[in-house]
Amino acid sequence: MPLFLSMYLWSIVAFFVHFYSLDKAVRTRDKAIELLLLYQLVFSLGMTCLLAFIGLTVMPEYIASYTGWPSCPFQQELGNVNLAFGVLGLLCYWYRGNFWTATIIGFSVWILGDGFHHIVEYFKHGNASPGNIGINLITDLSVPPILLVLLSLYKHPEHNTLK
């Protein structure tokens, strides 16, 4: 799990490096929001999903035991979903606008649904394994709202109350 958490840290590091390498005249709140969202998409969404794809594909037994669920062929299908969103997250570096919107909405629906499922698993089946009620649950419930808020601030700077 430290590898996954490091992706969130890398998104912040990349943001600061990029933002402070810009000319001072370009360092605006709107540019800060754009870059913060960009690196959240690339690292917190893209790289994290690619790592999940690798785990689900290369180490399915370990991942299953970590989550407290049985290993099954559907893990590869979940791995494929992670691969798709990982690629979308990385492509956000080059594509903007509605591409970001579609990527964030699709990811948010999926991951918030996963978070809900983790909670159901805990209350219905008592699954308190770290892969069910641990950092996965926290990120499943926190990353989508962060992305959605940043997207809203990015798409509607006139409503940006941070100014």
C-alpha positions as CSV (number, residue, x, y, z in Angstrom):
1,M,0.0,0.0,0.0
2,P,2.8,2.5,0.5
3,L,3.4,2.4,-3.2
4,F,-0.2,3.5,-3.8
5,L,0.0,6.2,-1.2
6,S,3.2,7.5,-2.8
7,M,1.3,8.3,-6.0
8,Y,-0.8,10.8,-4.1
9,L,2.4,12.3,-2.7
10,W,4.0,12.4,-6.2
11,S,1.0,14.2,-7.5
12,I,1.6,17.0,-5.0
13,V,5.4,17.1,-5.8
14,A,4.8,17.2,-9.5
15,F,2.3,20.1,-9.0
16,F,4.8,22.1,-7.0
17,V,7.7,21.5,-9.4
18,H,5.6,22.4,-12.4
19,F,3.8,25.4,-10.8
20,Y,7.0,27.0,-9.4
21,S,9.0,26.4,-12.7
22,L,6.5,28.7,-14.4
23,D,7.1,32.4,-14.9
24,K,5.7,34.4,-12.0
25,A,3.2,36.2,-14.3
26,V,1.7,32.8,-15.2
27,R,1.3,31.6,-11.6
28,T,-2.4,32.4,-11.1
29,R,-5.0,30.6,-9.0
30,D,-6.6,29.3,-12.1
31,K,-3.3,27.9,-13.3
32,A,-2.7,26.3,-9.9
33,I,-6.1,24.6,-10.0
34,E,-5.5,23.4,-13.5
35,L,-2.1,21.9,-12.6
36,L,-3.3,20.4,-9.3
37,L,-6.1,18.7,-11.2
38,L,-3.8,17.6,-13.9
39,Y,-1.4,15.9,-11.6
40,Q,-4.2,14.3,-9.5
41,L,-5.4,12.8,-12.8
42,V,-2.0,11.6,-13.9
43,F,-0.9,10.2,-10.6
44,S,-3.8,9.7,-8.2
45,L,-6.0,8.3,-11.0
46,G,-3.7,7.2,-13.9
47,M,-0.7,5.7,-12.1
48,T,-2.7,4.3,-9.2
49,C,-5.0,2.4,-11.6
50,L,-2.0,1.1,-13.6
51,L,-0.5,-0.2,-10.4
52,A,-3.8,-1.9,-9.5
53,F,-3.9,-3.4,-12.9
54,I,-0.4,-4.9,-12.4
55,G,-1.4,-6.2,-9.0
56,L,-4.6,-7.8,-10.1
57,T,-3.0,-9.3,-13.2
58,V,0.4,-10.5,-11.8
59,M,-0.5,-11.2,-8.1
60,P,-4.2,-12.1,-8.1
61,E,-3.9,-14.5,-5.1
62,Y,-2.1,-11.9,-2.9
63,I,-4.6,-9.2,-3.8
64,A,-7.5,-11.5,-3.1
65,S,-6.1,-12.4,0.3
66,Y,-5.4,-8.7,1.1
67,T,-9.0,-7.7,0.4
68,G,-10.4,-10.7,2.2
69,W,-12.3,-11.9,-0.9
70,P,-11.8,-15.1,-2.8
71,S,-9.6,-15.1,-5.9
72,C,-11.6,-15.5,-9.1
73,P,-11.4,-14.8,-12.9
74,F,-13.3,-11.6,-12.4
75,Q,-10.1,-10.1,-10.9
76,Q,-8.7,-9.9,-14.4
77,E,-11.7,-8.1,-15.6
78,L,-11.3,-5.6,-12.7
79,G,-7.7,-5.4,-13.7
80,N,-8.8,-4.5,-17.3
81,V,-11.0,-1.7,-15.9
82,N,-8.0,-0.4,-13.9
83,L,-5.9,-0.5,-17.1
84,A,-8.5,1.5,-19.0
85,F,-8.8,4.2,-16.4
86,G,-5.0,4.2,-15.9
87,V,-4.6,4.9,-19.6
88,L,-7.3,7.6,-19.5
89,G,-5.6,9.2,-16.5
90,L,-2.2,9.3,-18.2
91,L,-3.8,10.7,-21.4
92,C,-5.1,13.6,-19.4
93,Y,-1.6,15.0,-19.5
94,W,-2.1,15.7,-23.2
95,Y,-5.9,16.1,-23.5
96,R,-8.0,18.7,-21.6
97,G,-11.5,20.0,-21.5
98,N,-14.3,17.4,-21.8
99,F,-11.8,14.6,-21.9
100,W,-11.0,15.4,-18.2
101,T,-14.7,15.7,-17.4
102,A,-15.6,12.3,-18.9
103,T,-12.6,10.6,-17.2
104,I,-13.4,12.1,-13.8
105,I,-17.1,11.3,-14.0
106,G,-16.5,7.7,-15.1
107,F,-13.8,7.1,-12.5
108,S,-15.9,8.7,-9.8
109,V,-19.0,6.6,-10.5
110,W,-16.8,3.4,-10.5
111,I,-14.7,4.2,-7.4
112,L,-17.5,5.6,-5.2
113,G,-19.4,2.4,-6.1
114,D,-16.4,0.4,-4.9
115,G,-16.3,2.4,-1.7
116,F,-20.0,1.7,-1.1
117,H,-19.3,-2.0,-1.7
118,H,-16.4,-2.0,0.8
119,I,-18.8,-0.7,3.4
120,V,-21.5,-3.2,2.6
121,E,-18.9,-6.0,2.8
122,Y,-17.9,-4.8,6.2
123,F,-21.4,-4.6,7.7
124,K,-22.9,-7.6,5.9
125,H,-20.0,-10.0,6.1
126,G,-17.7,-8.5,8.7
127,N,-14.8,-8.1,6.2
128,A,-12.4,-5.9,8.1
129,S,-9.3,-6.8,6.1
130,P,-7.0,-4.0,5.3
131,G,-7.8,-4.2,1.6
132,N,-11.5,-3.7,2.4
133,I,-11.7,-1.3,5.3
134,G,-8.3,0.4,5.1
135,I,-6.7,2.9,2.8
136,N,-8.7,1.6,-0.1
137,L,-11.9,2.7,1.5
138,I,-10.5,6.1,2.4
139,T,-9.2,6.8,-1.1
140,D,-12.4,5.4,-2.7
141,L,-14.4,7.9,-0.8
142,S,-12.0,10.9,-0.9
143,V,-10.3,11.0,-4.3
144,P,-13.6,11.3,-6.4
145,P,-14.9,14.3,-4.4
146,I,-11.4,16.0,-4.6
147,L,-11.3,15.4,-8.4
148,L,-14.9,16.7,-8.8
149,V,-14.3,19.8,-6.8
150,L,-11.1,20.6,-8.7
151,L,-12.9,20.0,-12.0
152,S,-15.7,22.4,-11.0
153,L,-13.2,25.0,-10.0
154,Y,-11.2,24.4,-13.3
155,K,-14.3,24.5,-15.5
156,H,-16.0,27.4,-13.8
157,P,-13.3,29.9,-12.6
158,E,-15.9,32.6,-12.3
159,H,-17.3,30.7,-9.3
160,N,-13.9,30.2,-7.8
161,T,-14.2,31.4,-4.2
162,L,-10.5,31.0,-3.6
163,K,-9.8,34.3,-5.4
